[in-house]
Amino acid sequence: MLQGALTDWWGGQGGEAGAQQRRLLLPRLFLQHFSETSFLVEEAAPAGAEGGTGEGAALRAFLIGFLSQSDPETAYIHFVAVHPEGRRGGLGSALYRRFFELARAHGRARVRSITSPVNRNSVAYHKRMGFRIEPGDRVEDGVAVHTDYDGPGLDRVSFVREL
């Protein structure tokens, strides 16, 4: 279910290589070992609807997060997505707020996250959600970027939000 979303919900961004990169960011272990700090939103799927069989449910959004084992003050949002038809409806923000509440309940003082510098929508969204961009080693189009953060050619924007 998640693997299909990682391919379909980005509108072909990055082609098959981009879809593969997203799939590699979310192996099964996240759902197995961080299920108490991750959230899936599903809805009944009518027959004929995208992802729908008339039985079961269709994935509409998810947030994969965890509480840092190394830093007892920090929680981390690893991956978030909302089905394209559900964007701008508040579902993503509700997932973030739910994670912030969970992090606070576990005594965490901050939440961290990253995104790709080419994902301008994600950068803007994190800023709207109260995250600040952490300094990087270069600035790209006015945004601080960490070169090779996740390996060669995998630059990232790093965010932190105090709770």
C-alpha positions in Angstrom: 0.0 0.0 0.0 2.7 2.5 1.0 5.0 1.4 -1.8 2.3 2.2 -4.4 1.7 5.7 -2.9 5.5 6.4 -3.0 5.3 5.8 -6.8 2.0 7.3 -7.6 1.5 10.4 -5.4 4.5 12.3 -6.7 3.2 12.7 -10.2 6.2 11.1 -11.8 8.7 13.4 -10.0 12.2 12.1 -10.8 10.9 9.3 -13.0 11.5 5.7 -12.0 14.7 6.7 -10.3 12.8 9.2 -8.1 10.1 6.6 -7.3 12.8 4.0 -6.4 14.6 6.5 -4.2 11.3 7.2 -2.3 10.6 3.5 -1.9 14.1 2.9 -0.5 13.4 5.6 2.1 10.6 3.7 3.6 11.4 0.0 4.1 9.0 -2.2 6.0 11.0 -1.9 9.2 9.6 1.6 9.8 6.1 0.2 10.0 7.2 -2.8 12.1 9.3 -0.9 14.6 7.8 2.6 14.8 4.1 1.7 14.6 3.2 3.5 17.8 4.7 6.8 16.5 3.5 6.5 12.9 0.0 7.1 11.5 -1.9 5.9 8.5 -5.1 7.5 7.3 -7.4 5.3 5.3 -10.9 5.6 4.0 -13.4 3.2 2.5 -12.6 2.8 -1.2 -15.6 2.5 -3.5 -15.4 0.1 -6.4 -13.7 1.7 -9.4 -11.9 4.4 -7.3 -8.1 4.7 -7.5 -6.9 2.1 -5.0 -10.5 1.0 -4.4 -12.0 -2.4 -4.7 -15.3 -1.7 -3.0 -13.8 -3.7 -0.1 -11.3 -2.6 2.5 -9.8 0.8 2.6 -7.6 3.1 0.5 -4.6 4.9 1.9 -5.1 8.7 2.0 -2.2 9.9 4.1 0.6 8.7 6.4 3.3 10.1 8.7 6.2 7.9 9.7 8.0 9.2 12.8 9.9 8.1 15.8 11.3 9.1 19.2 15.1 9.4 19.0 16.9 6.8 21.0 20.1 8.8 21.0 18.7 12.2 22.0 15.9 12.0 24.7 14.8 15.6 23.8 14.1 14.9 20.2 11.5 13.3 18.0 11.9 12.8 14.3 9.5 12.9 11.4 10.9 10.6 8.7 8.3 10.7 5.9 4.9 12.3 5.4 2.6 12.1 2.4 -1.0 13.0 1.6 -2.8 11.7 -1.5 -2.9 14.4 -4.2 -6.7 14.7 -4.0 -6.5 15.3 -0.2 -3.9 18.0 -0.2 -4.7 21.5 1.2 -7.5 19.9 3.2 -5.8 20.0 6.6 -5.0 16.2 6.8 -1.2 16.7 6.7 -1.4 19.4 9.3 -3.5 17.2 11.5 -0.9 14.4 11.3 1.9 16.8 12.2 -0.1 18.1 15.2 -0.9 14.6 16.4 2.8 13.7 16.2 3.8 16.9 18.1 1.3 16.0 20.8 2.8 12.5 21.0 6.3 13.8 21.2 5.3 16.2 24.0 3.6 13.4 25.9 7.0 11.5 25.7 8.9 14.5 27.1 10.4 15.6 23.8 11.3 19.3 23.4 11.8 19.4 19.6 11.0 17.7 16.4 13.4 17.4 13.5 12.8 16.5 9.8 14.5 16.8 6.4 13.5 17.2 2.8 15.1 17.5 -0.6 16.0 21.0 -1.6 14.2 20.4 -5.0 10.9 19.8 -3.0 10.0 23.5 -2.7 6.4 22.6 -1.6 7.8 20.6 1.3 10.2 23.4 2.3 7.3 25.9 2.3 5.0 23.5 4.2 7.6 22.9 7.0 8.0 26.6 7.4 4.2 27.1 7.7 4.1 24.3 10.3 6.6 26.2 12.5 9.8 24.5 11.6 13.0 26.6 11.1 15.6 25.7 8.5 18.9 24.9 10.1 22.1 26.4 8.6 23.7 24.3 5.9 27.0 24.4 4.1 25.5 26.3 1.1 22.5 28.3 0.1 20.4 27.3 -2.9 17.6 29.7 -4.0 17.6 31.3 -0.6 17.4 27.9 1.3 20.2 26.5 3.4 21.2 23.1 2.1 23.4 20.3 3.5 25.4 18.9 0.6 25.6 15.1 0.4 23.6 14.8 3.7 22.3 11.3 2.8 25.2 10.3 0.6 26.8 11.6 -2.6 24.3 13.7 -4.5 21.6 13.4 -1.8 21.4 16.9 -0.5 18.9 17.8 2.2 17.3 20.8 3.9 17.3 20.2 7.7 14.5 21.5 9.9 13.9 21.8 13.6 10.7 22.8 15.5 10.7 23.5 19.2 7.7 22.1 21.0 
